[in-house]
Amino acid sequence: MSTFRVSVAALAALALLSLATGCGPGSGDPAAGPSPATSRPVEDTAISAEPGERFTLTVPQNPSTREFWYLVDPRPDSAVLVSRGRQTAAAAGDGEQPMPGAAGRLTFTFEAKGKGTTRFTLLHCTFSTCQGNTATLPPDTSRPSAAPSTATATPTRAPERITYTVTVH
């Protein structure tokens, strides 16, 4: 057997041993970093979590048609829940490469901090539902881009708002 095959077999055995003994990320070891986030359905607006637990909400988004999601007021009480940012993923084509102009996904990540209950809202803006939504890039990355506003706009329909209630036990 070649040295390369022996090395690969040894690495595989070591990886299996570390999983079996509970070593490695996600084992509760603080040095391993934050625990992985649990994906929650967007429709699940009542969420229960434990301190330190992370969860995500993933929504469809298409920047090429000026469709964006924003975290708006009410924002979560930072003593109970904190936002850990958002990440975009473009839709892949048949060759697994992102397709220009195709819809994608936006994932919001949150982390439960302390016991209590808090609320936050996600606002879904399209080019026809939020005044000033003329950007072709996601929020906070485009200039000039007005913050979404519906106060003086006369949209053809109201923007979608989803309000979540999170209880940390």
Sequence and secondary structure as in RCSB ss.txt:
>XXXX:A:sequence
MSTFRVSVAALAALALLSLATGCGPGSGDPAAGPSPATSRPVEDTAISAEPGERFTLTVPQNPSTREFWYLVDPR
PDSAVLVSRGRQTAAAAGDGEQPMPGAAGRLTFTFEAKGKGTTRFTLLHCTFSTCQGNTATLPPDTSRPSAAPST
ATATPTRAPERITYTVTVH
>XXXX:A:secstr
  HHHHHHHHHHHHHHHHHHTT STTSS GGG S   EEE TT  EEEE TT EEEEEEEEBGGGTBEEEEESS 
  TTTEEEEEEEEEE B TTSSB TT  EEEEEEEEE SSEEEEEEEEEE TTTSBT   SS TTS SS    B 
SS   SS  EEEEEEEEE 
